[in-house]
């Protein structure tokens, strides 16, 4: 498994590059990959995230895969095993996904130092947005952020 402190440094450097490349504000709260396929839901999530100071990338088509590690979270309402998601998980990008998926994600609980994702039960705009807000709240605390990244790294190792 990669060294946690090195991954955190890599995430910071790559995030700075993403912000510059996409002309996002330097003080952006987070970089979120919005891969929701339903256009209405995708538009809602993008607008809501931008309103609270998060920067959103809506497609990986032209995205430099070397910068994946700089993203803070990925949001999608459909999860397929053996898809592009596994490459993203390896970069310690926090999943905001449906609770029913092909992966054994666990809701992040900073009080117990457990979990690796923020899970919603239905594909409803406010459920998804609530999980994004919880993720952003946890990113504010260095200890929570470190624990989440550590848990994601362990998860990706166990998926292989």
N, C-alpha and C positions, 0 to 999 in steps of 0.2 A: 504494500500500500504506500502511496506517495506521502511524503512528510507534510503534515497539516500546515505548518508555518510557511512552507514553500507554496502550497496551493493557495493560501490566503494572499500571499504576495503576487502570485500569478493572476489571481482574480482581480486584484486592484489595478495592476498594470493593464490588463485586457479591458477592464471596464472603462478606464480612462481613454483607451484607443477607440472603443465603441462610441463613447460620448462625443469624441472629436469627429470621428468618421461620419456619424449621423447628424452632426450639428445639434446634439441635444444639450440642454443646459448643464454646466459643470456641477451644479448643486442638485442634480437629479437624485431623488430618493432611491431609485432602483432602476435597473434595466430589466424589462419583462418581455419574454418571448411569447407573444399571443398567437398560438397556433390553433385557435378555435375555428372549426370549419363552418359553423352556422353564421352567416354574415350579420344578422341582426344582433346575435349574442356577441360576436367579435367586435362589432362597432360599439356596443354598450361598454364592454370591458375596456376597450382602448380609450374611449372618451372619459370614463370614470377614472382610470389610472392617470391619464394626463391631468385631470382636474386636481388630483392630490399630489402632483409633482413627480410621478413616475414616468419614465421614458419607455415607449413601447415599440417593439419591432414585430411586424405582422407576417413576415415571411422569411424563411431560411434560404430561399431560392438564390439570392445574390449575397448572402451573408457569408463572411469569411469564417469558416469552421474553426480556424485557429483562435478565434476570439470568443468561442462558445463559453469558455471558462469565465469570461467577464460578465455574463448574464447572471442576474440574481435569481430569477424564477422563470419557469415555463408554465403556461396555462393552456390546457386543452380539455375538451369535453369528451374526446374519444381517444382511447389508448389501445394500441396494437402492439403485441409482443414482437420482438425482433424488428423494430422500426428504427427510425432516426432517434427515438427517445433514448435508447441505450447509450449512444454516443454522448448525448447531452447529460445523462446521469453521471457518466464518468468524469464530467467536468464540474461536478458538485453544484449543479444548477437545481434549485429547489422546485420540486413538482407541486403544482396546484392542480389536482386531478380529481376525477370522480372516485368515490370510495370503492366502487366496484371496478376493478381493473385486473389485468393479467399479472400485475406485479404485487408483491407483498409490502406495500407501503404502510407506514404507521403514522398516525397523526402526531405531529411534533408537540411534545410536552416539555417545556424548558424546566419545569419544577422537578421532573423526574429524570432529566437528561436523556429522554427517549424520543424516538420518532425521526422521520426524515421527509415529511411531506405535509401539505395542508390539503385536506380532503373534503370535498363537498358531496352531498347525497343526491342532489338533483341538479340538472342543468338549468338552473334558474339564475338570472343575472345577479340578484342580490346575494345569493348563497356564494357564488363565485367571488363577487366583490368583497364579501365579508372575509373570505379566506385570504384574499390578496392583502387586505388591511391587517390581518393577523400576522401575515408573513412580514409585512413592512414594519410592524411594531417590534417583532423579534429581531429584525435587522438593526434596530436602534441600540441593542445591547450587545456589546462585544462578546460576552460569554455565550449568549444565546446563538449568535452568528457562528462562533467557533464550533459549538456543539452540533449545530445543524450541518455545517460543512463536514465535520468529522463523521457524523452519522451517514451522510450521503456517500462519502468515500467508502465507508465500510459496506454500505448497501451495494455499491457498484462492484466491489470486489466479490461479494457473495453471489452476485448474479452471474458470474462467469463460470 
